[in-house]
Amino acid sequence: MDLSNRTVLIVGGTSGIGRELARRFAAAGSTVAVGGRGPQALSELAGEGFGTFRVDVTDGASVASARDAVLARYPGLDTVVTMSGVMLVEDLRDPAHFEAAQTTIDTNLVGTIRVIDAFTPHLLRRGAGTFITVTSGIAFLPFPPMPGYAASKAAVHAYSEALRAQLDGTGVGVVELVPPAVATAGQEKVNPHALPLDDFATEVMHLLSAEPTPHEILVKGVLMHRWAERDGTYDDLVAQRSQALAMLPGREG
């Protein structure tokens, strides 16, 4: 992927990984727009020179409105990155967890589908372009305190595979970005192994610029998650990660 002349929309790019990737694409020479919900973050990004658009991926009308505004300003849009996501702890012994599960799936999975559906006709008309979906190492190696998150990201992986197959021959590619734990949003406080954001973004941009661009962007820090089943480490790693269930109420033992 030539990163020097793309026109990129990053939905959910107002913080963390998305915000850093917006800066990296811009630094490489691409034109970058960012969509998100937070007015302050959008204002800050506009001050940095990014195009900014208010969008709530859980609302189909909001996604459609944002799409129309983006394409009016950037008719040459060729790259759509779907970053929006939430990570919520759920106690599956308590039926009250359902609300968190519903929010997670509506944002992470259905929100991704809404964004892809909104821009697929445009990219197909162009006959060239790229969707970049975002999953997680947790899609391949579940983190038991966050079952809805794991399920939603596994679903986005499967959806990305199907989308790639269906768009084959159209000129529109599908790239799946698979982050490990990255030191953003306080991750570094709870996970000392979280990858520094700068290191992660540098490796991602290097992999994206490869020819051909890999179907999955796998930084070194996520390989143990992605290939756990193949490598025979899956059961042991899930057992280790299950120790984190102690964070749930009444699960100290």
Stockholm file with secondary structure:
# STOCKHOLM 1.0

chainA/1-253         MDLSNRTVLIVGGTSGIGRELARRFAAAGSTVAVGGRGPQALSELAGEGFGTFRVDVTDGASVASARDAVLARYPGLDTVVTMSGVMLVEDLRDPAHFEAAQTTIDTNLVGTIRVIDAFTPHLLRRGAGTFITVTSGIAFLPFPPMPGYAASKAAVHAYSEALRAQLDGTGVGVVELVPPAVATAGQEKVNPHALPLDDFATEVMHLLSAEPTPHEILVKGVLMHRWAERDGTYDDLVAQRSQALAMLPGREG
#=GR chainA/1-253 SS CCTTSCEEEEETCSSHHHHHHHHHHHHHTCEEEEEESCHHHHHHHHHTTCEEEECCTTCHHHHHHHHHHHHHHCTTCCEEEECCCCCCCCCTTSGGGHHHHHHHHIIIIIHHHHHHHHHHHHHHHHTCEEEEEECCGGGTSCCTTCHHHHHHHHHHHHHHHHHHHHHTTTTEEEEEECCCCBSCTTHHHHCTTCBCHHHHHHHHHHHHTSSSCCSEECCGGGHHHHTHHHHTCHHHHHHHHHGGGGGSTTCCC
#=GC SS_cons         CCTTSCEEEEETCSSHHHHHHHHHHHHHTCEEEEEESCHHHHHHHHHTTCEEEECCTTCHHHHHHHHHHHHHHCTTCCEEEECCCCCCCCCTTSGGGHHHHHHHHIIIIIHHHHHHHHHHHHHHHHTCEEEEEECCGGGTSCCTTCHHHHHHHHHHHHHHHHHHHHHTTTTEEEEEECCCCBSCTTHHHHCTTCBCHHHHHHHHHHHHTSSSCCSEECCGGGHHHHTHHHHTCHHHHHHHHHGGGGGSTTCCC
//
